[in-house]
Amino acid sequence: MPSPVLEISEEDRATLTSWTRSRTLPAGRAQRARIVLAVAAGTGTSAVARHVGVSRPTVIKWRDRFAVDGLAGLEDEERSGRPKRIDDAVIIATTLEPPPAKLGVTHWSSRLLGRHLGIGDATVARAWRKYGVKPWRRETFKFSTDPELEAKVRDVVGLYLNPPEKAVVLCVDEKSQIQALNRTAPILPLRPGLPEKATHDYKRNGTTTLFAAIEVATGAVTDQCYDRHGKAEFLDFLKKVARAYPRRELHVVLDNYHTHKHEDIKQWLAKHPRITLHFTPTSGSWLNLVEVFFGIITRQAIRRGSFDSVKQLVTAISTFIDGWNERCHPFIWTKTAEEILPHATRQTSSGA
């Protein structure tokens, strides 16, 4: 039986012809255009199927859809897709509950939860991304039990936000046990498309302790490395800081490490009343801005370094700090004591 005649306007013919030549349109649309043009030219259904490389039902489908709807009939039909079998709210609510004890796991994975709910793990993963739920992550926290917590927070934060006139505010601490590590093979340098590469194993070549005092108003650092970090080293470093700021009133923020409160330190301070120590609360080292600097030097100079000796490590630390002091910037504290205290105690954080 001959195929029915398919009439095409000149305008539609020009459009269909352009589709067959386009390099940007989907291949399926170009294929449909070739089918319609071939049928309109009087070619039989079987011959069109062989020429285009499709089945006869496919030729008939697109011929008939063009005959009814024109060019619009060659568009893809909207697909509803498989309806969701479970609401995102159920996925999230189940995620927030501990897995059944029989599973023997501490938290859900997308595969476990998908199997538990009878849905695909990709559906679970989409819901987690949408609502920012990450059950595989855990962050740690610690409450301060210092009976003088509020007073110490107000004291230290007050120094940051309203420093005394004509005085220098310094944050002091020691970063102990910095290891001089040397990789067992040369580090492969960074290349386009490839990160720097280093061996997993390494050789230990000793340790050093970095004492640092950062001036809050400028970010400038006074530093010294020692083999140990006892009260003698701390006192020696305090003397170096005092020499770095002669005839200036100094307010020094530091933690509660026992060497900072040794009797020798108290006796020295009594002879130098221009220097006042301000202690952060117990478990409150996050109030000490020098910790921010320690994070910077670790990331930028220590962690990825390779050192044959402690001397080489100390030189690298000194070189970094010299460069830092040329480009340093103020360390600006923004939170008030009133904003901090509600989050710093167990009672408030637990809702009591």
ZANU-417033 format. One line per 8 residues: number of its first residue (from 1); their letters; for each residue x, y, z of N, C-alpha, C. Coordinates in nm, 2 decimals. Example, Ala and Ser with C-alpha at 12.3 -4.5 7.8 and 13.67 -1.06 7.14 Angstrom:
1) as) 1.32:-0.57:0.78:1.23:-0.45:0.78:1.32:-0.33:0.78  1.28:-0.22:0.71:1.37:-0.11:0.71:1.29:0.00:0.79;
END
This chain:
1) mpspvlei) 0.08:-0.12:0.00:0.00:0.00:0.00:0.09:0.12:0.00  0.07:0.22:-0.09:0.16:0.34:-0.10:0.14:0.43:0.02  0.24:0.50:0.05:0.23:0.59:0.17:0.15:0.71:0.13  0.08:0.77:0.22:0.00:0.89:0.19:0.09:1.00:0.16  0.04:1.09:0.07:0.12:1.20:0.03:0.13:1.30:0.14  0.25:1.35:0.17:0.28:1.45:0.28:0.32:1.58:0.21  0.23:1.68:0.24:0.26:1.81:0.18:0.33:1.90:0.28  0.43:1.97:0.23:0.51:2.06:0.31:0.51:2.20:0.25;
9) seedratl) 0.49:2.30:0.32:0.50:2.43:0.27:0.65:2.47:0.25  0.67:2.57:0.16:0.81:2.60:0.13:0.89:2.65:0.26  0.81:2.72:0.34:0.87:2.77:0.47:0.92:2.65:0.56  0.83:2.55:0.57:0.86:2.43:0.66:0.97:2.35:0.59  0.97:2.35:0.46:1.08:2.27:0.39:1.22:2.34:0.41  1.22:2.47:0.41:1.34:2.54:0.44:1.39:2.52:0.58  1.30:2.52:0.67:1.33:2.49:0.81:1.38:2.35:0.83  1.31:2.25:0.77:1.36:2.11:0.79:1.49:2.09:0.73;
17) tswtrsrt) 1.52:2.15:0.61:1.65:2.14:0.55:1.76:2.20:0.63  1.73:2.31:0.70:1.83:2.37:0.79:1.86:2.28:0.91  1.76:2.21:0.95:1.78:2.12:1.06:1.87:2.00:1.03  1.86:1.95:0.90:1.95:1.84:0.86:2.09:1.88:0.85  2.12:2.02:0.83:2.25:2.06:0.82:2.31:2.12:0.94  2.23:2.14:1.04:2.28:2.20:1.17:2.37:2.11:1.24  2.48:2.17:1.30:2.57:2.10:1.39:2.54:2.12:1.54  2.44:2.21:1.57:2.41:2.24:1.70:2.28:2.17:1.76;
25) lpagraqr) 2.19:2.14:1.66:2.06:2.08:1.71:2.09:1.94:1.75  2.00:1.88:1.84:2.01:1.74:1.87:2.00:1.65:1.75  2.07:1.54:1.75:2.07:1.45:1.63:1.94:1.40:1.60  1.86:1.38:1.71:1.72:1.32:1.69:1.63:1.41:1.60  1.65:1.54:1.62:1.56:1.64:1.55:1.60:1.64:1.40  1.73:1.63:1.37:1.78:1.63:1.24:1.73:1.50:1.17  1.73:1.39:1.24:1.68:1.26:1.19:1.54:1.27:1.15  1.46:1.33:1.24:1.31:1.35:1.21:1.29:1.43:1.09;
33) arivlava) 1.37:1.54:1.07:1.36:1.62:0.95:1.39:1.55:0.82  1.49:1.46:0.83:1.52:1.38:0.71:1.41:1.28:0.67  1.35:1.23:0.78:1.23:1.14:0.76:1.12:1.21:0.69  1.08:1.33:0.74:0.97:1.40:0.68:1.00:1.44:0.54  1.12:1.49:0.51:1.16:1.54:0.38:1.16:1.42:0.28  1.20:1.30:0.32:1.21:1.19:0.23:1.06:1.14:0.20  0.98:1.14:0.30:0.84:1.10:0.28:0.77:1.20:0.18  0.79:1.33:0.21:0.73:1.43:0.12:0.78:1.42:-0.02;
41) agtgtsav) 0.90:1.37:-0.04:0.96:1.35:-0.18:0.90:1.23:-0.25  0.81:1.15:-0.18:0.75:1.04:-0.24:0.81:0.91:-0.22  0.92:0.90:-0.13:0.99:0.78:-0.10:0.90:0.69:-0.01  0.89:0.56:-0.03:0.81:0.47:0.04:0.86:0.46:0.19  0.77:0.41:0.27:0.81:0.40:0.41:0.93:0.31:0.44  0.93:0.19:0.37:1.04:0.10:0.39:1.17:0.16:0.34  1.16:0.22:0.23:1.29:0.28:0.17:1.34:0.39:0.26  1.25:0.47:0.32:1.29:0.58:0.41:1.36:0.52:0.54;
49) arhvgvsr) 1.30:0.41:0.59:1.35:0.35:0.71:1.49:0.30:0.68  1.51:0.24:0.56:1.65:0.19:0.53:1.74:0.30:0.51  1.70:0.41:0.45:1.79:0.52:0.42:1.83:0.60:0.55  1.74:0.62:0.63:1.77:0.69:0.76:1.82:0.60:0.87  1.80:0.47:0.86:1.85:0.38:0.96:1.76:0.37:1.08  1.63:0.37:1.06:1.53:0.35:1.17:1.43:0.25:1.13  1.34:0.22:1.22:1.24:0.12:1.19:1.12:0.18:1.12  1.04:0.10:1.05:0.92:0.15:0.98:0.82:0.22:1.08;
57) ptvikwrd) 0.80:0.16:1.20:0.71:0.24:1.29:0.76:0.38:1.33  0.89:0.39:1.33:0.95:0.52:1.36:0.92:0.62:1.25  0.93:0.58:1.12:0.90:0.66:1.01:0.75:0.70:1.01  0.67:0.60:1.04:0.52:0.63:1.04:0.49:0.73:1.16  0.55:0.71:1.27:0.52:0.80:1.39:0.55:0.94:1.35  0.67:0.97:1.30:0.70:1.11:1.27:0.63:1.17:1.15  0.60:1.08:1.05:0.52:1.13:0.94:0.38:1.17:0.98  0.32:1.09:1.06:0.18:1.12:1.11:0.18:1.24:1.20;
65) rfavdgla) 0.28:1.25:1.29:0.28:1.37:1.38:0.31:1.50:1.31  0.39:1.49:1.20:0.41:1.62:1.12:0.28:1.65:1.05  0.21:1.55:1.00:0.09:1.57:0.92:-0.02:1.64:1.01  -0.02:1.61:1.14:-0.12:1.67:1.23:-0.08:1.80:1.28  0.05:1.81:1.33:0.09:1.93:1.41:0.20:2.01:1.34  0.25:1.97:1.22:0.35:2.05:1.16:0.48:2.03:1.23  0.56:2.14:1.23:0.69:2.13:1.29:0.69:2.10:1.44  0.58:2.15:1.50:0.56:2.13:1.65:0.55:1.98:1.68;
73) gledeers) 0.50:1.90:1.58:0.49:1.76:1.60:0.62:1.68:1.61  0.73:1.75:1.57:0.86:1.68:1.57:0.93:1.71:1.70  0.87:1.79:1.79:0.94:1.82:1.92:0.92:1.70:2.01  1.01:1.69:2.11:1.00:1.58:2.21:0.87:1.60:2.30  0.80:1.50:2.33:0.69:1.51:2.42:0.75:1.52:2.56  0.68:1.60:2.65:0.72:1.61:2.79:0.70:1.48:2.86  0.80:1.45:2.94:0.80:1.32:3.01:0.77:1.36:3.16  0.67:1.29:3.21:0.64:1.32:3.35:0.74:1.25:3.45;
81) grpkridd) 0.81:1.15:3.40:0.90:1.08:3.49:0.83:0.99:3.60  0.90:0.91:3.66:0.84:0.83:3.77:0.81:0.92:3.89  0.69:0.92:3.94:0.66:1.01:4.05:0.74:0.97:4.17  0.77:1.07:4.25:0.85:1.04:4.38:0.77:0.95:4.47  0.84:0.85:4.52:0.77:0.75:4.60:0.77:0.80:4.75  0.85:0.90:4.78:0.85:0.94:4.92:0.89:1.08:4.93  0.84:1.16:5.02:0.86:1.30:5.03:1.00:1.33:5.09  1.06:1.44:5.05:1.19:1.48:5.11:1.18:1.49:5.26;
89) aviiattl) 1.07:1.54:5.31:1.05:1.56:5.46:1.07:1.43:5.53  1.02:1.32:5.47:1.04:1.19:5.53:1.18:1.14:5.53  1.25:1.17:5.42:1.39:1.14:5.41:1.48:1.21:5.51  1.45:1.34:5.53:1.53:1.42:5.62:1.49:1.38:5.77  1.37:1.36:5.79:1.33:1.32:5.93:1.39:1.18:5.97  1.40:1.09:5.88:1.46:0.96:5.90:1.61:0.97:5.92  1.67:1.06:5.84:1.81:1.08:5.85:1.85:1.13:5.99  1.76:1.22:6.05:1.80:1.28:6.18:1.78:1.18:6.30;
97) epppaklg) 1.72:1.07:6.27:1.70:0.97:6.37:1.82:0.86:6.36  1.86:0.81:6.47:1.97:0.71:6.46:1.93:0.58:6.39  2.01:0.52:6.31:1.98:0.40:6.24:1.94:0.29:6.34  1.86:0.19:6.30:1.83:0.08:6.38:1.95:0.01:6.44  1.95:-0.04:6.56:2.07:-0.10:6.62:2.11:-0.22:6.54  2.02:-0.29:6.48:2.06:-0.42:6.41:2.16:-0.39:6.29  2.16:-0.26:6.24:2.25:-0.23:6.13:2.39:-0.22:6.18  2.41:-0.19:6.31:2.54:-0.17:6.36:2.62:-0.06:6.31;
105) vthwssrl) 2.56:0.05:6.27:2.63:0.17:6.22:2.59:0.29:6.30  2.68:0.39:6.30:2.65:0.51:6.39:2.57:0.61:6.32  2.57:0.61:6.18:2.50:0.71:6.11:2.46:0.66:5.97  2.36:0.72:5.91:2.31:0.68:5.78:2.41:0.71:5.67  2.42:0.62:5.57:2.48:0.65:5.44:2.36:0.66:5.34  2.38:0.72:5.22:2.27:0.73:5.13:2.22:0.59:5.08  2.32:0.49:5.07:2.27:0.36:5.03:2.19:0.29:5.13  2.24:0.30:5.26:2.16:0.23:5.37:2.03:0.29:5.38;
113) lgrhlgig) 2.02:0.43:5.38:1.89:0.49:5.40:1.80:0.46:5.28  1.85:0.46:5.16:1.77:0.43:5.04:1.71:0.29:5.05  1.80:0.20:5.09:1.75:0.06:5.11:1.64:0.05:5.22  1.66:0.13:5.33:1.57:0.13:5.44:1.43:0.18:5.40  1.43:0.29:5.32:1.31:0.35:5.28:1.25:0.30:5.14  1.33:0.21:5.08:1.28:0.15:4.95:1.29:0.25:4.83  1.39:0.34:4.84:1.41:0.43:4.73:1.56:0.43:4.68  1.59:0.50:4.58:1.73:0.50:4.53:1.82:0.59:4.61;
121) datvaraw) 1.94:0.55:4.62:2.04:0.63:4.70:2.06:0.77:4.64  2.04:0.78:4.50:2.05:0.91:4.44:1.94:1.01:4.49  1.82:0.95:4.52:1.71:1.03:4.57:1.74:1.08:4.71  1.80:1.00:4.79:1.85:1.04:4.92:1.95:1.15:4.92  2.05:1.13:4.83:2.16:1.23:4.81:2.10:1.36:4.77  2.01:1.36:4.68:1.95:1.49:4.63:1.88:1.56:4.75  1.81:1.49:4.83:1.74:1.55:4.95:1.84:1.61:5.04  1.95:1.53:5.07:2.05:1.58:5.16:2.12:1.71:5.11;
129) rkygvkpw) 2.15:1.71:4.98:2.21:1.84:4.92:2.11:1.95:4.93  1.98:1.93:4.90:1.88:2.03:4.90:1.87:2.10:5.04  1.88:2.02:5.15:1.86:2.07:5.28:1.99:2.08:5.36  2.10:2.06:5.30:2.23:2.08:5.37:2.25:1.98:5.48  2.20:1.86:5.47:2.22:1.75:5.57:2.34:1.67:5.53  2.44:1.65:5.63:2.56:1.58:5.60:2.59:1.48:5.72  2.52:1.37:5.72:2.53:1.28:5.84:2.67:1.22:5.85  2.76:1.22:5.75:2.89:1.17:5.76:2.99:1.26:5.83;
137) rretfkfs) 2.95:1.39:5.86:3.04:1.48:5.92:3.01:1.50:6.07  3.11:1.52:6.14:3.10:1.55:6.28:3.20:1.66:6.32  3.15:1.76:6.39:3.24:1.87:6.44:3.25:1.86:6.60  3.36:1.90:6.65:3.37:1.89:6.80:3.36:2.02:6.86  3.32:2.02:6.99:3.31:2.14:7.07:3.35:2.11:7.21  3.38:2.21:7.29:3.41:2.20:7.43:3.36:2.32:7.51  3.29:2.29:7.61:3.24:2.40:7.70:3.35:2.43:7.80  3.36:2.56:7.83:3.45:2.61:7.93:3.39:2.59:8.07;
145) tdpeleak) 3.46:2.54:8.17:3.41:2.52:8.30:3.47:2.62:8.39  3.54:2.72:8.34:3.61:2.82:8.41:3.51:2.91:8.49  3.52:2.91:8.63:3.43:2.99:8.71:3.44:3.14:8.68  3.55:3.18:8.62:3.57:3.33:8.58:3.55:3.35:8.43  3.47:3.26:8.37:3.45:3.26:8.23:3.40:3.40:8.18  3.29:3.45:8.24:3.24:3.58:8.19:3.34:3.69:8.21  3.40:3.70:8.32:3.49:3.81:8.35:3.61:3.80:8.25  3.66:3.68:8.22:3.78:3.67:8.13:3.74:3.70:7.98;
153) vrdvvgly) 3.62:3.66:7.94:3.57:3.69:7.81:3.56:3.84:7.79  3.50:3.91:7.89:3.48:4.05:7.88:3.61:4.12:7.88  3.70:4.07:7.96:3.84:4.14:7.97:3.91:4.13:7.83  3.92:4.01:7.77:3.99:3.99:7.65:3.92:4.06:7.53  3.79:4.04:7.52:3.72:4.10:7.41:3.72:4.26:7.43  3.72:4.30:7.55:3.73:4.45:7.57:3.86:4.50:7.52  3.97:4.43:7.54:4.10:4.47:7.48:4.10:4.48:7.33  4.03:4.38:7.27:4.03:4.38:7.12:3.94:4.49:7.07;
161) lnppekav) 3.83:4.52:7.13:3.73:4.62:7.07:3.76:4.76:7.12  3.82:4.77:7.24:3.85:4.91:7.29:3.98:4.90:7.36  4.09:4.89:7.29:4.22:4.89:7.35:4.26:5.02:7.42  4.33:5.01:7.53:4.37:5.13:7.61:4.45:5.22:7.52  4.43:5.35:7.54:4.51:5.45:7.46:4.66:5.44:7.49  4.73:5.46:7.38:4.88:5.46:7.39:4.94:5.32:7.44  4.86:5.22:7.43:4.91:5.09:7.48:4.91:4.99:7.36  4.98:4.89:7.37:4.99:4.78:7.26:4.93:4.66:7.31;
169) vlcvdeks) 4.84:4.60:7.24:4.77:4.47:7.27:4.84:4.36:7.19  4.89:4.26:7.26:4.96:4.15:7.20:4.89:4.02:7.23  4.89:3.92:7.14:4.85:3.79:7.17:4.97:3.69:7.16  4.99:3.62:7.27:5.11:3.54:7.28:5.07:3.39:7.30  5.15:3.30:7.24:5.13:3.16:7.27:5.25:3.09:7.21  5.27:2.96:7.24:5.37:2.88:7.18:5.31:2.76:7.10  5.37:2.74:6.98:5.33:2.63:6.90:5.43:2.52:6.92  5.41:2.42:7.00:5.51:2.32:7.04:5.52:2.21:6.94;
177) qiqalnrt) 5.63:2.13:6.95:5.65:2.01:6.88:5.62:2.02:6.72  5.68:2.13:6.67:5.67:2.14:6.52:5.78:2.05:6.46  5.74:1.95:6.38:5.83:1.85:6.34:5.91:1.89:6.21  6.04:1.87:6.21:6.11:1.88:6.08:6.10:1.75:6.01  6.01:1.75:5.91:5.99:1.62:5.84:6.05:1.64:5.70  6.11:1.53:5.66:6.17:1.52:5.52:6.11:1.40:5.45  6.05:1.43:5.33:5.99:1.32:5.25:6.10:1.22:5.20  6.06:1.10:5.18:6.16:1.00:5.15:6.20:1.00:5.00;
185) apilplrp) 6.13:1.09:4.92:6.16:1.11:4.78:6.14:1.25:4.75  6.21:1.31:4.65:6.19:1.45:4.61:6.04:1.48:4.58  5.99:1.60:4.62:5.86:1.64:4.59:5.85:1.67:4.44  5.74:1.62:4.38:5.71:1.65:4.24:5.64:1.78:4.23  5.70:1.88:4.15:5.64:2.01:4.15:5.50:2.02:4.08  5.43:2.13:4.11:5.31:2.16:4.05:5.32:2.17:3.90  5.23:2.12:3.82:5.22:2.13:3.68:5.08:2.16:3.63  5.06:2.22:3.52:4.93:2.24:3.47:4.85:2.11:3.46;
193) glpekath) 4.74:2.11:3.53:4.65:2.00:3.54:4.69:1.89:3.64  4.80:1.92:3.71:4.85:1.82:3.81:4.89:1.89:3.94  4.85:1.84:4.05:4.89:1.91:4.18:5.03:1.87:4.22  5.09:1.94:4.31:5.22:1.90:4.37:5.20:1.76:4.43  5.30:1.68:4.42:5.29:1.54:4.48:5.41:1.51:4.57  5.38:1.45:4.69:5.48:1.41:4.78:5.45:1.27:4.83  5.56:1.20:4.87:5.54:1.07:4.92:5.47:1.07:5.05  5.40:0.96:5.08:5.32:0.95:5.20:5.41:0.93:5.32;
201) dykrngtt) 5.52:0.87:5.31:5.61:0.84:5.42:5.72:0.95:5.43  5.77:0.96:5.55:5.87:1.07:5.57:5.96:1.03:5.68  6.07:1.11:5.70:6.17:1.09:5.80:6.16:1.21:5.90  6.16:1.18:6.03:6.16:1.28:6.14:6.30:1.32:6.17  6.32:1.46:6.17:6.45:1.51:6.19:6.46:1.60:6.31  6.36:1.58:6.41:6.36:1.66:6.53:6.25:1.76:6.53  6.24:1.83:6.64:6.12:1.93:6.66:6.17:2.06:6.72  6.09:2.16:6.70:6.11:2.29:6.76:5.98:2.35:6.81;
209) tlfaaiev) 5.99:2.45:6.90:5.87:2.52:6.95:5.88:2.67:6.91  5.77:2.71:6.85:5.77:2.85:6.80:5.69:2.93:6.91  5.75:3.03:6.97:5.69:3.13:7.05:5.66:3.25:6.96  5.53:3.30:6.96:5.50:3.42:6.88:5.41:3.52:6.96  5.43:3.64:6.93:5.35:3.75:6.99:5.30:3.84:6.87  5.17:3.84:6.85:5.11:3.91:6.74:5.05:4.04:6.79  5.09:4.15:6.72:5.03:4.28:6.76:4.90:4.30:6.69  4.79:4.30:6.77:4.65:4.30:6.71:4.63:4.42:6.62;
217) atgavtdq) 4.68:4.53:6.65:4.65:4.65:6.57:4.72:4.65:6.43  4.83:4.58:6.42:4.90:4.58:6.29:4.92:4.44:6.23  4.91:4.33:6.31:4.94:4.20:6.26:5.09:4.16:6.27  5.17:4.25:6.31:5.32:4.23:6.31:5.35:4.12:6.42  5.45:4.03:6.39:5.48:3.92:6.47:5.62:3.93:6.53  5.63:3.91:6.66:5.76:3.89:6.72:5.78:3.74:6.75  5.89:3.68:6.71:5.90:3.54:6.72:6.03:3.49:6.78  6.03:3.37:6.82:6.16:3.30:6.87:6.13:3.15:6.87;
225) cydrhgka) 6.22:3.07:6.82:6.21:2.93:6.83:6.31:2.87:6.94  6.26:2.77:7.02:6.33:2.71:7.13:6.32:2.56:7.11  6.42:2.49:7.17:6.42:2.35:7.18:6.31:2.30:7.28  6.28:2.38:7.38:6.19:2.34:7.48:6.08:2.45:7.50  5.98:2.42:7.58:5.88:2.53:7.60:5.84:2.53:7.75  5.94:2.55:7.83:5.92:2.56:7.98:5.91:2.70:8.02  5.91:2.72:8.15:5.90:2.86:8.21:6.02:2.95:8.17  6.14:2.88:8.16:6.26:2.96:8.13:6.25:3.02:7.99;
233) efldflkk) 6.20:2.94:7.89:6.19:2.98:7.76:6.08:3.09:7.75  5.97:3.07:7.82:5.86:3.17:7.82:5.91:3.30:7.87  5.99:3.30:7.98:6.04:3.42:8.04:6.14:3.49:7.95  6.22:3.41:7.88:6.31:3.47:7.79:6.24:3.54:7.67  6.13:3.47:7.63:6.05:3.53:7.52:5.98:3.66:7.56  5.93:3.66:7.68:5.87:3.78:7.74:5.97:3.90:7.74  6.09:3.87:7.77:6.19:3.97:7.78:6.22:4.02:7.63  6.22:3.93:7.54:6.24:3.98:7.40:6.12:4.06:7.35;
241) varayprr) 6.00:4.03:7.39:5.88:4.11:7.35:5.89:4.25:7.42  5.93:4.25:7.54:5.95:4.38:7.61:6.05:4.47:7.54  6.16:4.41:7.50:6.26:4.49:7.42:6.21:4.54:7.29  6.12:4.46:7.23:6.07:4.50:7.10:5.98:4.62:7.11  5.92:4.64:7.23:5.83:4.75:7.25:5.88:4.83:7.38  5.99:4.90:7.37:6.04:4.97:7.49:5.95:5.09:7.53  5.94:5.10:7.66:5.87:5.22:7.71:5.73:5.23:7.67  5.67:5.11:7.63:5.53:5.11:7.59:5.45:5.02:7.69;
249) elhvvldn) 5.33:5.06:7.72:5.24:4.98:7.80:5.19:4.86:7.72  5.21:4.74:7.77:5.18:4.62:7.70:5.07:4.54:7.77  4.97:4.50:7.69:4.86:4.41:7.74:4.87:4.28:7.66  4.91:4.18:7.73:4.94:4.05:7.67:4.83:3.95:7.69  4.77:3.90:7.59:4.66:3.79:7.60:4.73:3.66:7.58  4.70:3.56:7.67:4.76:3.43:7.66:4.67:3.33:7.73  4.70:3.20:7.72:4.62:3.10:7.78:4.67:3.06:7.92  4.60:2.96:7.98:4.63:2.93:8.12:4.74:2.82:8.14;
257) yhthkhed) 4.83:2.80:8.04:4.93:2.70:8.05:5.01:2.74:8.18  5.05:2.63:8.26:5.10:2.66:8.39:5.23:2.74:8.39  5.31:2.73:8.28:5.44:2.81:8.28:5.41:2.96:8.27  5.29:2.99:8.22:5.26:3.13:8.21:5.23:3.20:8.35  5.20:3.11:8.45:5.17:3.16:8.58:5.28:3.12:8.68  5.39:3.08:8.64:5.50:3.04:8.73:5.55:3.15:8.82  5.59:3.12:8.93:5.64:3.22:9.03:5.75:3.31:8.97  5.84:3.25:8.89:5.94:3.33:8.83:5.88:3.44:8.74;
265) ikqwlakh) 5.78:3.40:8.67:5.71:3.50:8.58:5.65:3.61:8.66  5.58:3.57:8.77:5.52:3.68:8.85:5.62:3.77:8.91  5.73:3.72:8.95:5.84:3.81:9.01:5.89:3.90:8.90  5.91:3.85:8.78:5.96:3.94:8.67:5.86:4.05:8.64  5.73:4.01:8.63:5.62:4.11:8.60:5.61:4.22:8.71  5.64:4.18:8.83:5.63:4.28:8.94:5.74:4.39:8.92  5.85:4.35:8.86:5.95:4.45:8.83:5.93:4.53:8.70  5.83:4.48:8.62:5.79:4.55:8.49:5.64:4.58:8.49;
273) pritlhft) 5.60:4.67:8.57:5.45:4.70:8.58:5.39:4.74:8.45  5.47:4.78:8.35:5.41:4.83:8.23:5.35:4.71:8.14  5.38:4.59:8.19:5.33:4.47:8.12:5.22:4.40:8.20  5.11:4.38:8.14:4.99:4.31:8.21:4.95:4.19:8.13  4.93:4.08:8.20:4.89:3.96:8.14:4.74:3.94:8.15  4.67:3.90:8.05:4.53:3.88:8.04:4.50:3.73:8.00  4.44:3.65:8.08:4.43:3.51:8.05:4.29:3.48:7.99  4.29:3.40:7.89:4.17:3.35:7.83:4.11:3.25:7.92;
281) ptsgswln) 3.98:3.22:7.91:3.91:3.12:8.00:3.97:2.98:7.97  3.96:2.89:8.06:4.00:2.75:8.04:3.92:2.70:7.92  3.99:2.63:7.83:3.93:2.57:7.71:3.88:2.69:7.62  3.94:2.80:7.63:3.90:2.92:7.55:4.01:2.97:7.46  4.10:2.89:7.41:4.21:2.94:7.34:4.17:3.00:7.21  4.04:2.98:7.16:3.99:3.04:7.04:3.98:3.19:7.06  3.99:3.24:7.18:3.99:3.39:7.21:4.12:3.45:7.18  4.23:3.37:7.16:4.36:3.42:7.14:4.39:3.43:6.99;
289) lvevffgi) 4.40:3.55:6.94:4.42:3.57:6.80:4.55:3.52:6.74  4.65:3.49:6.82:4.77:3.43:6.77:4.74:3.29:6.71  4.64:3.23:6.76:4.60:3.10:6.70:4.57:3.11:6.55  4.51:3.22:6.51:4.48:3.24:6.37:4.61:3.25:6.29  4.71:3.31:6.35:4.84:3.32:6.28:4.91:3.18:6.27  4.90:3.11:6.38:4.95:2.97:6.38:4.89:2.89:6.27  4.76:2.91:6.24:4.70:2.83:6.13:4.75:2.88:6.00  4.78:3.01:5.98:4.83:3.06:5.86:4.97:3.00:5.83;
297) itrqairr) 5.06:3.01:5.93:5.20:2.97:5.90:5.20:2.81:5.88  5.11:2.74:5.95:5.11:2.60:5.93:5.07:2.56:5.78  4.97:2.63:5.73:4.92:2.60:5.60:5.02:2.65:5.49  5.08:2.76:5.51:5.16:2.83:5.41:5.31:2.80:5.41  5.36:2.75:5.52:5.51:2.73:5.53:5.55:2.60:5.59  5.47:2.54:5.68:5.52:2.42:5.75:5.47:2.29:5.69  5.34:2.28:5.68:5.27:2.15:5.65:5.33:2.09:5.52  5.35:2.17:5.42:5.40:2.12:5.29:5.55:2.13:5.27;
305) gsfdsvkq) 5.62:2.17:5.37:5.76:2.19:5.36:5.83:2.05:5.38  5.96:2.05:5.34:6.04:1.93:5.36:6.17:1.98:5.42  6.21:1.93:5.54:6.32:1.98:5.61:6.42:1.87:5.65  6.55:1.90:5.62:6.65:1.80:5.65:6.70:1.81:5.80  6.66:1.92:5.87:6.71:1.94:6.00:6.62:2.04:6.07  6.63:2.05:6.20:6.56:2.15:6.28:6.61:2.29:6.24  6.74:2.30:6.22:6.79:2.43:6.17:6.72:2.48:6.05  6.70:2.39:5.95:6.64:2.43:5.83:6.49:2.47:5.85;
313) lvtaistf) 6.43:2.39:5.94:6.29:2.43:5.97:6.28:2.57:6.04  6.37:2.59:6.13:6.37:2.72:6.20:6.39:2.84:6.10  6.48:2.81:6.01:6.51:2.91:5.90:6.39:2.94:5.82  6.31:2.83:5.78:6.19:2.85:5.70:6.09:2.93:5.78  6.07:2.90:5.91:5.98:2.97:5.99:6.02:3.12:6.00  6.15:3.15:6.02:6.19:3.29:6.03:6.17:3.36:5.90  6.20:3.29:5.79:6.18:3.36:5.66:6.04:3.39:5.63  5.95:3.30:5.67:5.81:3.33:5.65:5.76:3.45:5.73;
321) idgwnerc) 5.80:3.45:5.86:5.76:3.56:5.95:5.82:3.69:5.90  5.94:3.69:5.85:6.00:3.82:5.79:5.91:3.87:5.68  5.87:3.78:5.59:5.78:3.81:5.48:5.65:3.86:5.53  5.60:3.79:5.63:5.47:3.82:5.68:5.47:3.96:5.74  5.57:4.00:5.81:5.58:4.13:5.87:5.58:4.25:5.76  5.62:4.21:5.64:5.63:4.31:5.54:5.49:4.33:5.48  5.40:4.23:5.49:5.27:4.24:5.42:5.16:4.22:5.53  5.19:4.23:5.65:5.09:4.20:5.76:4.97:4.29:5.76;
329) hpfiwtkt) 4.87:4.26:5.82:4.75:4.34:5.83:4.69:4.32:5.97  4.60:4.42:6.01:4.54:4.41:6.15:4.45:4.29:6.16  4.45:4.23:6.28:4.36:4.12:6.31:4.23:4.19:6.38  4.12:4.19:6.31:4.01:4.26:6.36:3.91:4.17:6.43  3.88:4.19:6.55:3.78:4.12:6.63:3.64:4.19:6.61  3.53:4.12:6.59:3.40:4.18:6.56:3.30:4.15:6.66  3.31:4.03:6.73:3.20:3.99:6.82:3.22:4.06:6.96  3.10:4.10:7.01:3.10:4.15:7.15:3.09:4.04:7.25;
337) aeeilpha) 3.12:4.07:7.38:3.11:3.97:7.48:2.96:3.92:7.49  2.87:4.02:7.48:2.73:3.98:7.48:2.69:3.88:7.38  2.75:3.89:7.26:2.72:3.79:7.15:2.79:3.66:7.18  2.90:3.66:7.24:2.98:3.54:7.26:2.93:3.45:7.38  2.90:3.52:7.49:2.87:3.45:7.62:2.75:3.35:7.61  2.64:3.38:7.54:2.53:3.28:7.53:2.57:3.15:7.46  2.68:3.15:7.38:2.72:3.03:7.32:2.84:2.96:7.38  2.88:3.02:7.50:3.01:2.97:7.56:2.98:2.88:7.68;
345) trqtssga) 2.86:2.87:7.72:2.83:2.79:7.84:2.74:2.67:7.81  2.76:2.57:7.89:2.68:2.44:7.87:2.53:2.47:7.89  2.50:2.55:7.99:2.36:2.57:8.03:2.28:2.63:7.92  2.34:2.74:7.86:2.27:2.81:7.75:2.26:2.72:7.63  2.37:2.66:7.60:2.38:2.58:7.47:2.28:2.46:7.48  2.25:2.41:7.60:2.17:2.29:7.61:2.02:2.33:7.62  2.00:2.46:7.63:1.86:2.51:7.64:1.81:2.52:7.78  1.90:2.50:7.88:1.85:2.51:8.02:1.83:2.65:8.06;
END
